[in-house]
């Protein structure tokens, strides 16, 4: 799945699908520590025919470059632009939306994404299949929400610059900017015939990592986790302890719109709710396998529980939801998740850019593949834009009813097509 991203969000080596940054977020992977060394690529064979099956035909590439320089009617771009274009082309040839090249001018955003405070518009993004970047959510009171941006909007341009071919991280870099400055988004909306512009004044965005409250007339504990960044486990544990002191009858863990984050944090958060056992299985292209497990130290292993997910729950959020579902620890309510089941290793390049390479696929404890499939909830409950705009939350309502009364949500009706006359 094309993952999520905050225009100005969390990157690094992650399990993400969206991203924060522009006061926007992106997701798309697990965060890993880069190995001390990366196996160098073999030098291409001098003979072009011999090099084609296993490597890049450098002789052909140089021949094309020579012809362009001598014959093209126009001014040749600088060498760095040609290099960026060549790298993008090689990466695009893989057909993997999560293996990505980030140009040096955009790579800086990856260093800022671990912060929950930034200046931008306050929205989360994700890459969508076939190219393009989509708004996943907007934050209460942020410029995006106040300016009329809606979840599901597709960004076509930023300040007149088309975003086709750019990653969520690069789009985030275009959208982010100092507080008080203006950015114009060209958006396409499903029910609007033509693209339209919205001008937004950037602001300082503060995103709470964890929020909690009592719902269901004070009988049910509710806790929401925004992502799996470095403080996820500690903040979630602290607020969960306070909720449990109120002796709730049940617990709702909200992972909706959670783009993922650090694998280490996903394991630690899983430890809160699960007993000892395999938490995630990772496999590389050679079949090598690595397993990570939870322990038996969690503070919320027995309380009746519902996990809320939606189409923007991705990567590390899917890892947690998948393990919880495999062990029948909780009931999953909401909508099918994003389907990000791959792991990326970010690597810095000599030119200041970054290359994020898919190195593994991950599987649930029962060996279920999630990539391009996602987690199917036990009970599907849709939530529309109209629900959001009118302050309704049918998914949360269904979770509360289920925990208080055992009432299962009504089956989601299949859309019907009227017969042709």
C-alpha positions in Angstrom: 0.0 0.0 0.0 1.1 3.4 -0.6 1.7 4.6 2.9 0.7 7.6 4.9 2.5 10.7 5.7 2.3 13.9 7.8 3.5 16.8 5.9 6.3 17.0 8.2 6.3 13.7 10.0 8.0 10.5 11.1 10.4 8.8 8.9 13.7 7.1 9.3 13.6 3.4 9.0 10.0 2.8 9.9 6.9 0.7 9.6 4.8 3.5 8.1 2.2 4.4 5.5 1.5 8.0 6.0 3.5 10.9 7.2 3.4 14.1 9.2 5.2 17.0 8.0 3.7 20.1 6.6 2.2 19.9 9.7 1.5 16.7 7.8 2.3 13.1 8.4 3.3 10.2 6.3 3.3 6.5 6.9 5.3 3.7 5.6 7.5 1.5 7.6 9.4 0.1 10.6 12.3 2.2 11.8 15.6 0.3 11.9 19.1 1.1 12.8 21.2 1.0 9.7 23.8 -1.8 9.7 27.4 -0.8 10.3 28.1 -1.6 6.7 26.0 -2.2 3.5 27.2 -4.8 1.0 28.6 -2.9 -2.0 27.1 -3.4 -5.4 29.3 -5.3 -7.8 30.8 -3.2 -10.6 29.0 -3.7 -13.9 30.6 -5.8 -16.5 32.4 -3.9 -19.2 30.6 -5.7 -21.9 27.1 -4.3 -22.2 25.4 -7.5 -23.3 26.9 -9.4 -20.3 25.8 -6.7 -17.9 22.1 -6.5 -18.9 20.9 -9.6 -17.1 22.3 -8.7 -13.7 23.1 -5.0 -13.7 22.8 -1.6 -15.3 24.0 -1.2 -18.9 26.2 1.8 -18.1 27.5 1.9 -21.7 24.0 2.4 -23.0 23.2 5.0 -20.4 26.4 7.0 -21.2 25.5 6.7 -24.9 22.1 8.1 -24.3 23.6 10.9 -22.2 26.1 11.7 -25.0 23.3 11.9 -27.6 21.2 14.1 -25.5 24.0 16.5 -24.8 25.0 16.7 -28.5 21.5 16.6 -30.1 18.8 17.8 -27.8 17.3 21.2 -28.7 17.3 22.9 -25.3 19.5 23.6 -22.3 20.6 20.5 -20.5 19.8 20.3 -16.8 22.6 20.4 -14.2 24.3 17.1 -13.6 22.6 16.6 -10.2 19.2 16.9 -11.8 20.1 14.2 -14.3 21.5 12.0 -11.6 18.3 12.4 -9.5 16.2 11.5 -12.5 18.3 8.4 -13.2 18.0 7.2 -9.6 14.3 7.9 -9.6 13.9 5.9 -12.8 15.8 2.9 -11.4 13.7 2.9 -8.2 10.5 3.3 -10.1 11.4 0.3 -12.2 11.1 -1.9 -9.1 7.4 -1.2 -8.9 7.5 -0.9 -5.1 5.9 2.3 -3.7 7.8 1.9 -0.5 11.3 1.7 -2.0 12.0 5.4 -2.6 14.6 7.9 -3.4 14.4 11.2 -1.6 16.4 14.1 -3.2 18.8 16.0 -1.0 16.6 19.1 -0.9 13.8 17.0 0.6 15.8 14.6 2.8 16.1 17.1 5.6 12.5 16.5 6.5 13.3 13.0 7.5 15.5 14.4 10.3 12.6 16.5 11.6 9.9 13.9 11.5 10.4 12.5 15.0 9.0 15.6 16.5 5.4 16.0 17.4 5.6 19.8 17.1 6.2 21.5 13.7 5.0 24.4 11.6 2.6 23.5 8.8 -1.1 22.9 8.1 -1.9 20.0 10.4 -2.8 17.0 8.2 -1.7 13.5 7.6 -1.0 12.1 4.1 -0.5 8.8 2.3 0.8 7.7 -1.0 -2.0 6.1 -3.1 -1.8 3.3 -5.6 -1.1 4.6 -9.1 0.7 7.7 -7.8 -0.5 10.8 -6.0 -0.8 11.9 -2.4 -4.0 11.9 -0.4 -5.1 13.7 2.7 -5.8 11.1 5.4 -7.0 13.3 8.3 -6.8 16.8 9.6 -6.2 17.9 13.2 -8.8 19.8 15.2 -8.3 23.5 15.0 -5.4 23.2 12.5 -5.2 25.3 9.3 -6.1 22.3 7.1 -9.3 21.7 9.0 -10.3 25.3 9.4 -9.5 26.0 5.7 -11.8 23.2 4.4 -9.4 20.4 3.6 -11.2 17.0 3.9 -10.0 13.5 4.4 -9.8 11.8 1.0 -8.7 15.0 -0.9 -6.0 14.3 -3.4 -3.2 16.9 -3.7 -2.4 17.7 -7.3 0.0 20.7 -6.8 1.5 22.8 -4.0 2.0 26.5 -4.8 1.6 25.6 -8.5 4.2 22.9 -8.4 2.7 19.5 -9.6 3.4 16.7 -7.1 3.0 13.9 -9.6 6.0 11.6 -9.1 6.9 13.0 -5.7 6.8 10.9 -2.5 4.8 11.9 0.5 8.0 13.1 2.2 8.8 15.4 -0.7 5.2 16.7 -0.8 5.5 17.4 2.9 8.7 19.4 2.3 6.7 21.6 -0.2 3.8 22.1 2.2 5.7 22.8 5.4 6.9 26.3 6.1 7.2 29.0 8.8 4.2 30.0 10.8 2.2 32.8 9.3 3.2 32.1 5.7 0.7 31.0 3.1 0.6 27.8 1.1 -1.8 27.0 -1.8 -3.0 23.4 -2.3 -4.6 22.3 -5.6 -6.9 19.6 -4.6 -9.2 17.0 -6.3 -12.3 15.9 -4.4 -14.4 12.9 -5.3 -17.7 14.8 -5.5 -16.2 18.0 -7.2 -15.9 17.9 -11.0 -12.7 20.0 -11.3 -9.6 20.5 -9.1 -9.7 23.6 -6.9 -7.3 25.7 -4.9 -7.3 26.3 -1.2 -4.9 28.8 0.4 -3.9 28.0 4.0 -1.9 30.1 6.5 0.6 27.8 8.2 0.7 27.6 12.0 2.5 25.9 14.8 1.1 22.3 15.1 1.1 20.3 18.3 0.1 16.7 17.9 -0.8 14.7 21.0 0.8 11.3 20.8 -1.7 9.7 23.2 -5.2 10.9 24.2 -7.5 9.2 26.7 -10.8 9.6 28.4 -13.7 7.7 29.9 -16.7 7.0 27.6 -19.9 5.0 27.9 -21.2 7.0 30.9 -17.8 6.6 32.5 -17.7 2.8 32.3 -15.3 2.3 29.4 -11.7 3.5 29.1 -10.7 4.9 25.8 -7.1 5.5 24.7 -5.9 6.6 21.2 -2.3 6.2 19.9 -1.3 8.6 17.1 1.8 6.7 16.0 4.6 4.5 17.2 7.3 7.1 17.7 9.9 6.9 20.5 7.6 7.8 23.4 4.6 5.7 22.4 5.0 3.0 25.0 5.9 5.3 27.9 3.1 7.7 27.3 0.5 5.0 26.5 1.5 3.2 29.7 1.3 6.3 31.9 -2.2 7.3 30.7 -3.4 3.7 30.7 -2.5 3.3 34.4 -4.6 6.3 35.2 -7.6 4.9 33.3 -7.3 1.5 34.9 -7.4 3.1 38.4 -11.0 4.0 37.6 -11.9 0.2 37.2 -13.4 0.4 33.8 -15.5 -2.5 32.5 -13.7 -2.5 29.2 -11.0 -0.8 27.2 -11.0 0.7 23.6 -7.6 1.1 21.9 -8.0 3.5 18.9 -5.4 2.8 16.1 -7.4 4.7 13.4 -5.2 6.8 11.2 -2.1 5.5 12.9 0.5 5.4 10.2 3.0 3.2 12.1 6.5 4.0 13.4 9.2 2.2 15.2 9.1 -1.6 15.3 10.6 -1.5 18.8 7.8 0.6 20.0 5.2 -1.7 18.4 6.7 -4.6 20.3 6.7 -2.7 23.6 3.1 -1.5 23.1 2.1 -5.1 22.2 3.7 -6.2 25.5 1.1 -4.1 27.4 -1.8 -6.1 26.1 -0.5 -9.6 25.1 1.0 -12.4 27.0 4.4 -14.0 26.1 4.5 -15.2 22.6 5.6 -14.4 19.0 4.6 -10.9 18.1 5.9 -10.5 14.5 7.7 -12.6 11.9 10.0 -10.9 9.5 11.5 -12.6 6.3 13.9 -11.3 3.7 14.1 -12.2 0.1 16.4 -15.1 0.8 14.0 -16.7 3.3 15.9 -15.7 6.4 13.5 -15.3 9.3 13.5 -13.2 12.4 10.9 -13.3 15.2 10.2 -10.8 17.9 8.2 -11.7 21.0 6.2 -10.1 23.8 6.7 -11.0 27.5 4.2 -11.5 30.3 4.6 -8.1 32.0 1.7 -6.2 30.5 -0.6 -4.2 32.7 -3.7 -4.7 30.5 -3.7 -8.4 29.5 -7.1 -9.4 30.8 -9.5 -6.4 30.6 -12.2 -6.8 27.9 -10.9 -4.9 24.9 -11.9 -3.5 21.5 -9.3 -2.2 18.9 -10.5 0.4 16.4 -8.9 0.4 12.9 -9.6 2.0 9.5 -8.1 2.3 6.1 -5.4 4.6 7.4 -4.2 2.2 10.1 -0.9 1.0 8.6 2.3 -0.8 9.2 3.2 -0.9 12.9 -0.5 -0.3 13.7 -1.3 -3.4 11.6 1.4 -5.4 13.3 -0.2 -4.7 16.6 -3.8 -5.3 15.4 -2.8 -8.5 13.6 -1.1 -10.0 16.7 -4.0 -9.0 18.9 -6.4 -10.6 16.4 -4.3 -13.8 16.1 -4.4 -14.4 19.8 -8.1 -13.5 20.1 -7.0 -10.9 22.7 -9.6 -8.3 21.6 -12.3 -7.6 19.1 -11.3 -5.6 16.0 -14.0 -3.1 14.9 -13.8 -0.6 12.0 -12.6 -0.8 8.4 -10.0 -2.9 6.6 -6.5 -1.6 7.3 -4.1 -0.2 4.8 -2.0 -3.3 4.0 1.6 -2.2 4.6 3.5 -5.4 5.3 7.0 -4.5 4.3 10.0 -3.1 6.1 12.3 -0.3 4.7 15.9 0.4 5.5 16.7 4.1 5.1 20.3 4.8 3.9 22.0 8.2 3.5 23.7 8.8 0.1 26.9 10.7 -0.7 24.9 13.5 -2.4 22.8 14.2 0.8 19.8 12.3 -0.5 18.2 9.2 1.0 17.4 5.8 -0.3 14.7 3.8 1.4 14.9 0.1 0.4 12.3 -2.6 1.1 14.4 -5.3 2.8 11.8 -7.6 4.4 8.1 -8.6 4.6 6.4 -9.1 7.9 3.8 -11.6 9.0 1.5 -12.0 12.0 2.2 -14.6 14.7 0.0 -17.1 12.8 2.0 -16.4 9.6 -0.6 -14.3 7.9 0.7 -12.0 5.1 -0.6 -8.4 5.4 1.1 -6.7 2.5 -1.5 -5.4 0.1 -4.1 -7.2 2.1 -4.5 -5.5 5.4 -6.3 -6.6 8.6 -10.0 -7.4 8.2 -11.9 -6.3 11.3 -14.1 -8.8 13.1 -16.9 -6.4 12.6 -16.9 -3.9 9.8 -18.4 -0.5 10.7 -17.9 2.3 8.1 -17.4 5.9 8.9 -18.1 8.5 6.3 -16.9 12.1 5.8 -20.5 13.2 6.7 -20.1 11.4 10.0 -16.8 13.3 10.7 -18.2 16.7 9.6 -21.3 16.2 11.8 -19.3 15.0 14.8 -20.6 11.4 14.7 -18.4 8.4 15.4 -20.3 5.2 14.7 -17.2 3.1 15.1 -16.6 4.3 18.6 -20.3 3.9 19.4 -20.2 0.3 18.2 -17.2 -0.4 20.4 -18.9 1.0 23.5 -22.1 -0.9 22.9 -20.1 -4.1 22.3 -18.2 -3.8 25.6 -21.2 -2.7 27.7 -23.8 -5.1 26.3 -22.1 -7.6 24.0 -24.2 -6.2 21.2 -22.5 -7.0 17.9 -22.5 -4.3 15.2 -25.1 -4.8 12.5 -23.6 -6.4 9.3 -22.5 -3.8 6.8 -24.9 -3.9 3.8 -23.5 -4.5 0.4 -24.4 -1.7 -2.1 -27.1 -2.7 -4.5 -27.2 -1.8 -8.2 -30.7 -1.0 -9.4 -31.7 -3.1 -12.4 -31.6 -1.5 -15.8 -34.9 -0.8 -17.5 
